Amino acid sequence: MPRLAPRTESRQLLGVLWLLLPLAVTGGLIWYGLVHTPEHRHSLFGVQGNALILLKAQLRSALLGLALIQLLLALRMYDRLPGGRACVKM
């Protein structure tokens, strides 16, 4: 008869691996930061100066719009909008 639950040794190994994962990611980021030096001749999306401020403002506006859409969809899903109908409930 096959076993339905995994062995405790493999569960313990998975637990240890999940604990070591953040340490491995942190070590990789530290190594990358030590090996690579920043290149100041390049800029964000090729934009510098006042155009960079405009780009940041446009990105913030887009994120705000997406957050408002997400809020409206959540309100509709939980039937919190006036005059609306909730999504189909299962």
Backbone torsions as a table, in degrees:
resi	resn	phi	psi	omega
1	MET	NA	127.5	-178.5
2	PRO	-72.2	150.0	178.0
3	ARG	-79.0	138.5	179.4
4	LEU	-90.9	-32.8	-178.9
5	ALA	-98.5	143.0	177.0
6	PRO	-67.6	155.4	179.6
7	ARG	-64.2	153.2	-177.5
8	THR	-67.2	-29.4	179.2
9	GLU	-65.2	-42.1	-179.9
10	SER	-70.5	-32.3	176.1
11	ARG	-65.4	-41.8	178.7
12	GLN	-65.2	-39.7	178.5
13	LEU	-63.4	-43.5	177.2
14	LEU	-62.6	-39.1	177.7
15	GLY	-62.2	-41.4	179.1
16	VAL	-67.3	-40.6	178.9
17	LEU	-63.4	-39.6	177.9
18	TRP	-65.7	-30.9	177.0
19	LEU	-75.0	-30.7	-179.0
20	LEU	-83.1	-18.5	-178.2
21	LEU	-58.2	-48.6	178.4
22	PRO	-62.3	-34.5	178.1
23	LEU	-66.3	-39.5	178.8
24	ALA	-66.3	-41.6	179.0
25	VAL	-65.0	-43.5	178.6
26	THR	-62.0	-44.0	178.0
27	GLY	-61.9	-39.7	178.2
28	GLY	-65.0	-41.1	178.3
29	LEU	-66.6	-39.4	177.9
30	ILE	-64.8	-44.2	178.0
31	TRP	-60.0	-45.5	-179.2
32	TYR	-60.9	-41.3	179.3
33	GLY	-66.4	-33.3	180.0
34	LEU	-77.2	-34.1	-175.5
35	VAL	-81.6	-38.0	-175.0
36	HIS	-99.9	137.1	175.9
37	THR	-104.5	147.1	-179.1
38	PRO	-67.7	145.2	179.0
39	GLU	-106.0	106.2	-174.3
40	HIS	-82.5	-8.4	177.4
41	ARG	-75.9	-22.7	179.2
42	HIS	-97.1	151.4	-179.3
43	SER	-130.6	178.2	-177.9
44	LEU	-67.3	113.7	-179.7
45	PHE	55.9	25.7	179.3
46	GLY	74.6	15.7	-176.4
47	VAL	-109.5	136.8	178.4
48	GLN	-135.0	161.2	173.2
49	GLY	68.4	-137.9	-177.0
50	ASN	-65.0	-29.8	178.3
51	ALA	-64.9	-28.7	177.5
52	LEU	-66.8	-40.4	178.2
53	ILE	-64.0	-40.8	176.9
54	LEU	-63.2	-42.4	178.8
55	LEU	-61.6	-44.2	179.1
56	LYS	-63.0	-40.2	178.9
57	ALA	-64.6	-40.2	178.7
58	GLN	-66.6	-40.2	178.2
59	LEU	-65.1	-40.5	178.0
60	ARG	-64.4	-39.7	178.5
61	SER	-64.1	-40.6	178.4
62	ALA	-64.3	-41.7	178.6
63	LEU	-65.8	-38.7	177.4
64	LEU	-63.8	-41.6	177.3
65	GLY	-62.1	-42.0	178.0
66	LEU	-65.5	-37.3	177.8
67	ALA	-65.9	-39.1	178.0
68	LEU	-66.5	-39.6	176.7
69	ILE	-62.6	-42.5	179.1
70	GLN	-63.6	-40.0	177.9
71	LEU	-63.7	-45.1	179.5
72	LEU	-64.0	-39.9	178.0
73	LEU	-65.7	-38.2	177.6
74	ALA	-67.1	-41.1	178.3
75	LEU	-63.9	-38.7	178.3
76	ARG	-67.8	-40.8	-177.7
77	MET	-62.9	-36.4	-178.9
78	TYR	-98.5	16.1	175.3
79	ASP	55.6	48.1	178.5
80	ARG	-106.0	-3.7	178.1
81	LEU	-87.9	137.7	179.2
82	PRO	-69.6	137.5	178.2
83	GLY	76.1	2.8	-178.4
84	GLY	-97.7	170.3	177.5
85	ARG	-121.2	136.2	-178.2
86	ALA	-68.1	160.7	176.2
87	CYS	-66.6	165.7	-178.4
88	VAL	-63.4	130.3	-180.0
89	LYS	-98.3	139.9	-179.2
90	MET	-103.9	NA	NA
